[in-house]
């Protein structure tokens, strides 16, 4: 298998060369046909003119005066003038006696036209093809036959072919050199761009200069600059995440240590109970943060590779069982409406999705809040879609902030929703995107609180 050259210069030059060669070959073939036709026409016209001129120049008493056939030959200077026509031959015949009166030295011994017919004919003389023209005088006494071997046509065509081919190859070579130089000149900014990239620091995300670049390359560099901007933003988010995570971990760990010390030195049971409750709350917060960090690491590492056919209601039910005690301790009502929703996905990733939605609703719904978890299938036009919805009747999210809740590290301005580091819903959004679905934030139960609706495509055949 022939591999295409990797160099852009070589590819462009090869492509242009192939196109030019194909175009030139077609043009050359057409020119060859036209030249062949024209050469035959020119030769026919020449031998006709020669025959008629010879006939008009003959004396009237030629048949009586000529006793012996005479042969004529042009001198060397004349042959040099005629050049390619030095193969031209003529004969003058006495038609009555079928006797040759005059002929050129290049003419054969026998008649050029065996049957002495007038006009153009193609004759074979001693195995050599000739093109001949015959004409007679008004009295039919004398006939002039002029002809030339058809090899003269071929010789002229070969001469034209050599000259044309040499000229075309020279022009093609000059064009190739010019194209190569133009391509080299056009790609110099790209080479300089590569040198600038090679000299950059590893974390230098400054945009690349696109001034002076070819218009075909500039969009690539501009797209690369947009990618650099996103990478810089992602790196900034990672730095913020590390700072937030360090702060969020440092604070509960310090609080855990303080509460443990308080519990150790508690003077009575009530003081010990309060310190223990604070210790448990700190442990739960640290555990939730660690779980979110682990979930984020798994999703970022490309979770979802183990997709299987599953029921969204089953996944939601298993996760809901984990939060039943949490809701009960906070005096919250966890309502379930789980209907069959067959989808294809990674059960662990979808578990992360449901866990974060429930954790978000229970924590931000407040004491005594209602949290409703539902699954099912909806029909939109000809499409059937699996739906999972988690809604609460808590303080909710301002409508202006609903489009931003899925941004990483974003925490709404509502005082009830500022705990945590803003990772839960961003994880949900990434899991949904990996499964080819959609997620949106809307009003919760009875128009109050917050509701998150996830839509996933049903598995094939459903």
Residue pairs with C-beta under 8 A, 6 or more apart in sequence:
4 11
5 11
5 14
8 183
8 187
9 180
9 183
9 184
9 187
12 179
12 183
13 176
13 179
13 180
13 183
16 176
16 179
17 172
17 176
20 172
20 175
21 172
24 168
24 172
28 164
28 168
31 164
32 157
32 161
35 157
35 160
36 153
36 157
39 153
39 156
39 157
40 131
40 153
43 131
43 148
43 152
43 153
44 120
44 131
44 133
46 85
46 88
46 148
47 88
47 131
47 132
47 133
47 146
47 147
47 148
48 120
48 133
48 135
48 146
50 88
50 90
50 146
51 90
51 133
51 134
51 135
51 144
51 145
51 146
52 135
52 144
54 90
54 92
54 144
54 146
55 135
55 136
55 137
55 142
55 144
58 92
58 102
58 137
58 142
58 144
59 65
62 92
62 101
62 102
62 142
63 94
63 96
63 97
63 101
63 141
63 142
66 94
66 101
66 102
69 99
69 100
69 101
69 102
69 103
70 101
70 102
70 103
71 102
71 103
71 104
71 105
71 107
72 102
72 103
72 104
72 105
73 104
73 105
73 106
74 82
74 86
79 86
82 88
84 152
84 155
84 156
85 148
85 152
86 106
87 106
87 148
87 149
87 151
87 152
88 104
88 106
88 146
88 147
88 148
89 103
89 104
89 106
89 107
89 108
89 112
89 146
89 147
89 148
90 103
90 104
90 107
90 144
90 145
90 146
90 147
91 100
91 102
91 103
91 104
91 107
91 111
91 112
91 144
91 145
91 146
92 100
92 101
92 102
92 103
92 142
92 143
92 144
92 145
93 99
93 100
93 101
93 111
93 116
93 142
93 143
93 144
93 145
94 100
94 101
94 141
94 142
95 116
95 136
95 140
95 141
95 142
95 143
96 141
98 116
100 111
101 142
108 125
108 126
110 125
111 145
112 123
112 125
112 130
112 132
112 134
112 145
112 146
112 147
113 121
113 123
113 132
113 134
113 145
114 123
116 134
116 143
117 134
118 134
118 135
118 136
118 143
119 133
119 134
120 131
120 132
120 133
121 132
121 133
121 134
122 129
122 130
122 131
122 132
122 150
123 129
123 130
123 132
123 147
124 130
128 149
128 151
129 149
129 150
129 151
130 147
130 148
130 149
130 150
131 147
131 148
131 149
131 150
131 153
132 145
132 146
132 147
133 145
133 146
133 147
134 143
134 144
134 145
134 146
135 143
135 144
136 142
136 143
136 144
137 143
186 214
187 214
189 212
189 213
189 214
189 217
190 213
190 214
190 217
193 208
193 209
193 213
193 221
196 208
196 209
197 208
203 235
205 228
205 229
205 231
205 232
205 235
206 228
207 225
207 228
207 229
208 221
208 224
208 225
208 228
210 218
210 221
210 222
210 225
213 221
237 408
237 409
240 409
241 408
241 409
241 421
241 423
244 409
244 421
244 422
245 289
245 293
245 421
248 289
248 420
248 421
249 286
249 289
252 282
252 283
252 285
252 286
252 289
253 286
255 278
255 282
256 279
256 282
256 283
256 286
259 275
259 276
259 278
259 279
259 282
260 275
260 279
262 271
262 275
262 278
263 272
263 275
263 276
263 279
266 272
266 275
288 359
288 420
289 420
289 421
291 355
292 356
292 420
292 421
292 423
292 424
292 427
293 423
295 352
295 355
295 356
295 427
296 423
296 427
298 348
298 349
298 352
299 349
299 352
299 427
299 430
299 431
299 434
303 346
303 348
303 349
303 352
303 431
303 434
304 345
304 346
304 349
304 431
304 434
304 435
305 346
306 346
306 347
306 348
307 344
307 345
307 346
308 344
308 345
308 346
308 347
309 342
309 343
309 344
309 459
310 342
310 343
310 344
310 345
310 347
310 350
311 340
311 341
311 342
311 343
312 341
312 342
312 343
312 350
312 375
312 386
312 388
312 456
313 338
313 339
313 340
313 341
313 375
313 376
315 347
315 350
315 351
315 354
316 336
316 338
316 354
316 373
316 375
316 388
317 336
317 338
318 351
319 351
319 354
319 355
319 358
320 334
320 336
320 338
320 354
320 358
320 373
322 355
323 334
323 355
323 358
323 359
323 362
324 334
326 362
327 333
327 334
327 362
327 371
330 362
330 367
330 368
331 367
331 368
332 362
332 365
332 367
332 368
332 369
332 370
332 371
333 369
333 370
333 371
334 358
334 362
334 371
334 373
335 370
335 371
335 372
335 373
336 372
336 373
336 374
337 372
337 373
337 374
337 375
337 376
338 373
338 374
338 375
339 374
339 375
339 376
339 377
340 375
340 376
340 377
341 375
341 376
341 377
341 386
341 387
341 388
341 456
341 458
342 386
342 458
342 459
342 462
343 350
343 386
343 435
343 456
343 457
343 458
343 459
344 457
344 459
344 460
345 435
345 456
346 435
349 431
349 434
349 435
350 431
350 435
352 427
352 431
353 388
353 427
353 428
353 431
353 432
353 454
354 373
354 388
354 390
356 424
356 425
356 427
356 428
357 373
357 388
357 390
357 424
357 428
357 452
357 454
358 371
358 373
358 390
359 424
360 390
360 424
360 425
360 452
361 369
361 371
361 390
361 391
361 392
361 394
361 450
361 452
362 369
362 371
362 392
363 419
363 420
364 392
364 394
364 395
364 416
364 417
364 419
364 450
365 371
365 392
365 393
365 394
365 449
366 394
366 395
366 416
369 392
369 393
369 394
369 449
370 392
370 393
370 445
371 390
371 391
371 392
372 389
372 390
372 391
372 392
372 445
373 388
373 389
373 390
374 387
374 388
374 389
375 386
375 387
375 388
375 389
376 386
376 387
377 384
377 385
377 386
377 387
377 458
378 384
378 385
378 387
379 385
384 458
384 462
385 455
385 456
385 457
385 458
386 455
386 456
386 457
386 458
387 453
387 454
387 455
387 456
388 453
388 454
388 456
389 451
389 452
389 453
389 454
390 451
390 452
391 444
391 445
391 449
391 450
391 451
391 452
392 444
392 445
392 449
392 450
392 451
393 444
393 445
393 446
393 448
393 449
394 416
394 444
394 448
394 449
394 450
395 414
395 416
395 417
395 449
396 414
396 443
396 444
396 448
396 449
396 450
397 405
397 412
397 414
397 417
397 441
397 450
398 412
398 413
398 414
401 412
401 413
401 414
402 441
402 442
403 441
404 410
405 412
405 425
405 441
406 425
406 426
406 428
406 429
406 439
406 441
407 422
407 426
408 422
408 423
408 426
409 421
409 422
409 423
409 426
410 422
410 426
411 417
411 418
411 420
411 421
411 422
412 418
425 441
425 452
428 439
428 452
428 454
429 439
432 438
432 439
432 454
432 456
435 456
435 457
436 456
436 457
437 454
437 455
437 456
437 457
438 454
438 455
439 452
439 453
439 454
439 455
440 452
440 453
441 450
441 451
441 452
442 451
442 452
442 453
443 449
443 450
443 451
444 450
444 451
445 451
